[in-house]
């Protein structure tokens, strides 16, 4: 797993020239946003980006998350070749949406805001769908929705458990109504997954809002969140503006959600593999054998996407 | 992209439509129910926390059939609007909707939803009571519903709060209604941190009925030869006629007493939403415009 963090090959993020804050080259010191402890960045990566002093969970990139939730070299990515279009011909002061997409691709090293594929976790098969917050705040547009639905459909076909990991600002404004429709589309696919008898386990990570928290991410058999993750329908800035109310301490944190009965579990990043493995075993123990026939056409990394 | 049958000198700008969609005298859901249905019995409450006045529901006789109606309800004046929370439903509203959807399935009542909301309620209480999950669960129940459903955007269709009762087999929209991923003000605030740029957002976001018909998101536009608030009765009657026509088609294709029709209905609805989106498979360079595929 260590090698993963060297970020080799095509996933290497481009160095940033404008907004330096996302640029965390190796061999640097990182300050914990919570306790201000200065941490050697390699040490932080080794600790899965959990502050060794105060246990604050810093954001984890999609591929690091996948490495954390799968056995070495077991992840096969699907549908990397599905690309974003600009149905609204969206242009604003910042220029056309297509330019913004190109910059985001270069900056994040990802093609879109969701990475999907299959993997093994402690030898148990699962389908993973992990959002990438560095890609336009992991907002959900047509490609995000389409990829997620393909992942769900394949999980349903083979009755494999689906694990979604979501950090997202919500629906992607630049694709307008199509983004809203992804909420319906992804949830509709999950209804079929449920009928196929495969579990959906959702992990909500910091931050998770709007069109994602109000659709597939909370239509789950198990909803987990990482400690301190901020999750809600509307963002705190919007709520304060609308209600002119000061928000209570700890509002919309994972612990707040647990206290209000909205989620099943708060799981520390250290415990994530073990908790998931235990859960996967529970869902498999009494289930009939899985269908043996493999996927119609598993798609390898970078290869042609099938429909 | 204009709808047939609309005598139009010049298409209205998006922001003009927004103003018409929000016009205080525009007919609201209860006006439609009074005019189009008989024996309406409103059913209240989510059985858990409370009764939301922004999202109403109940049984009504329509076109010779009992239907379950779900609707956002705005007020006609400030006092009513405070009671109705300006049509912005809270979690208990969406949980009531989900309860009534299950009820409709149990007794095989087709569902008719009238959408008219700026968006779901934003507030501390709504967050504490799980606004996101309440909307998601309503989406799920609608997406998988065992009975036919028709949704009509009669005024404002704002974000997930609108979609929560809008995952239907047929989706209609009044000519001057709007339907968007977020209200123009919210869109402008999110995109440019400036809610005052709402008119610009309204144009950029493509939220009018002709836009959405072109995108394949809606199936039909109910024409407003004159804006609904100027001829409320005629608009409501035209809407009722369109709903009745679609309901008859659905009931003919998916008879309520045919158990095999349930799977076909769900499959058709799945396909309807499955195709929505625009993307490109890079290997074949084929542009997949889902909405044009069927």
Interface residues (C-beta under 8 A of the other chain):
Chain A: X81 X82 X83 X84 X85 X87 X88 X90 X91 X92 X93 X141 X142 X143 X145 X146 X149 X171 X173 X175 X176 X177 X178 X179 X180 X181 X182 X183 X184 X185 X187 X188 X189 X190 X191 X192 X210 X211 X213 X214 X215 X216 X217 X218 X219 X231 X232 X233 X234 X238 X239 X242 X243 X245 X247 X248 X251 X252 X260 X261 X262 X303 X304 X305 X307
Chain B: X120 X122 X123 X124 X126 X127 X128 X129 X130 X131 X132 X133 X135 X136 X137 X139 X140 X143 X144 X159 X160 X163 X166 X167 X179 X180 X181 X182 X186 X187 X189 X190 X191 X192 X204 X205 X206 X207 X211 X212 X215 X217 X269 X270 X273 X274 X276 X277 X278 X279 X280 X281 X282 X283 X284 X287 X289 X290
